[in-house]
């Protein structure tokens, strides 16, 4: 399974990469929404994890752009955020994300989220 991690934090990107590679997934990293958009066509992922608070193009904008693209709209997108408020979660759902994961996350949470999303697609 190919997983795209979009986060401006090097620590978060590297942690997620280590967790996911240990679980046998292929990982593509992007530092923000623009970087993700540049990489997504060459590295079509099966699932996307996207931070909300990023410079240039935030997670809400990135999610809406991806969900408005017919070719990419089917890819499950999970928002990552240190914010756990109801408003933030509702805004993320309105942008089109399938799930919302609060940072810091564990390896088990990442793997479980991927499994849940893949089970929904079968």
Beta strands, then each sheet from edge to edge (+ up, - down):
strand 1: 2-6
strand 2: 26-30
strand 3: 47-51
strand 4: 76-81
strand 5: 99-102
sheet 1: 2+ 1+ 3+ 4+ 5+
end
